[in-house]
Amino acid sequence: MTGGVWSEKSDQDLVLAFKEGEEAAFGELVRRYKEKAMQLAWITTGNYEDAKDAAQEAFIKVHQHLHRFEMKSQFMTWFYRILMNTAKDFIRKRKWKRFLLWKNTEEMNNYFDRVSDPSKSPSKDLLNTELGIKMTESIKKLPFQQQWIFTLRYLKGFSIEQIADVTELSEGTVKATIHFAAEKFKKEIFPYLQEGGKLK
Amino acid sequence: MNFEKDDLELNEFFGRVALRTLPKSMLDSFEVELFRKIRHGSGISVSMLLGIGAVVLGVTAASWMLLSHSEEELPSTARTTVVSEQQRKVIARSPVRGDVAISHKKTEIASPSAGDDKATSEFTETHKFASNKGAEPQEKSIVSTVSKDLLLLQMLGEDEGIGEDLGLLDSDMEFIVKSMAVSNPV
């Protein structure tokens, strides 16, 4: 089966195909999720190099365990759960890794490519670097769980139910976590928005 | 807590935000590297590195213990050779080295007919010990080492702990002390 044909398949079909021995189906899952995985890991780890390592480690775990995935949940939420746990472990081990391997990583100071400042011209999509950096810093300051839930919700558009599935928390806990994270985020961002802005 | 209000505001706000897209070259190399890792293993991880370190330490410690143990089983000639390097430095500074050597040589040529039971006994033991190795040169080597040990003990006033300090085994010390009685009947 060619790459083009695989790209038309659903995640579920790809998982089934992989279980039947089609290694290429896994390749399609990687192509489908690699950038999202890198972006999420990047927000957590704060640099490209570590994000790449964490995302690759998550894919390796998926490859090792996919044959046991029972498809009771979506592949996407299952994958993000693995990615989240891997990133968490990665951060925990990172200090030692840097110490042992003398590994320098390039810190990233802005996760955002485009941030429209609502206080300026709402009709124009202005690239606001300063606001982007401030937002990045605000997200970095959140505790790990809040960071992930906040990011999944507002940067990846996950539903509360999907986030609950990824984090294995109740929907009520997810909502409460989002609320606490939102409060902190708004408090940080507020000084950068003018009176007319939505977030106060 | 007003989750719905927060959620609506933030959704609206983040609707104007886009995460940075990653360069295609980076994503391509990500994929290549990932499949290489899957195929050949992910290389040396930190835990593996720590594991290897622990194994190396363990092997080193075990080797050291084995060597220490096997050293006890080595013939006395070998043992005294090990410690004699340290002793030699002391002896080299000693102006009485020749005297001791001569003194010991006298002991060596003493015979059971000398009339001194103790000296005869000691000499026999010395000889027996050396004969375990069979050859004559080995016997001479032992006697020579003993003379150095003897000198050292004399210089340091037969301190009880000196043998341990020098890494001498109890059997070495016993042997040396007995030899002292032969060469210095005082």
Interface residues (C-beta under 8 A of the other chain):
Chain A: G27 V30 R31 K34 E35 M38 Q39 Y48 K52 A55 Q56 E57 F59 I60 H63 K93 W96 K97 L100 L101 N110 Y111 F112 D113 R114 V115 S116 P118 D125 M135 R153 Y154 L155 K175 A176 I178 H179 A182 E183 F185 K186 K198 L199
Chain B: M1 N2 F3 D6 D7 E9 L10 N11 E12 F13 F14 R16 V17 A18 L19 R20 T21 L22 M26 L27 F30 E31 E33 L34 F35 K37 I38 S42 V46 S47 L49 L50
